Amino acid sequence: MLTHRWKKPLVLGDGRIRVIVGSAEEAMNWLIHEPNQNSDKWRHAWRTCRAVHEGRLPPEEARFAVELAAGR
């Protein structure tokens, strides 16, 4: 599997746990465990990460979408 690394990883957390996400593929793993998978932001992040994984978008597009989904 080809991994599309971001220039700067995201640090996500809820005060109890901290997760460092550095690629669209890692973001998909994080997204699949998020409880609010019905939100528009979550679905947008998932589709964007999938497109990056398939080579249809540049990696930084997924970073931005995941950042929005995480509420940052």
RARA-V645495 format. One record per run of one state. SS is the DSSP state (@ for helix, = for strand, . for the rest). FROM is the first residue (numbers start at 1). LEN is the number of residues. If there is no record, write none. Layout:
# RARA-V645495
ss;from;len
SS;FROM;LEN
SS;FROM;LEN
This chain:
# RARA-V645495
ss;from;len
.;1;4
=;5;9
.;14;4
=;18;6
@;24;9
.;33;7
@;40;14
.;54;5
@;59;11
.;70;3
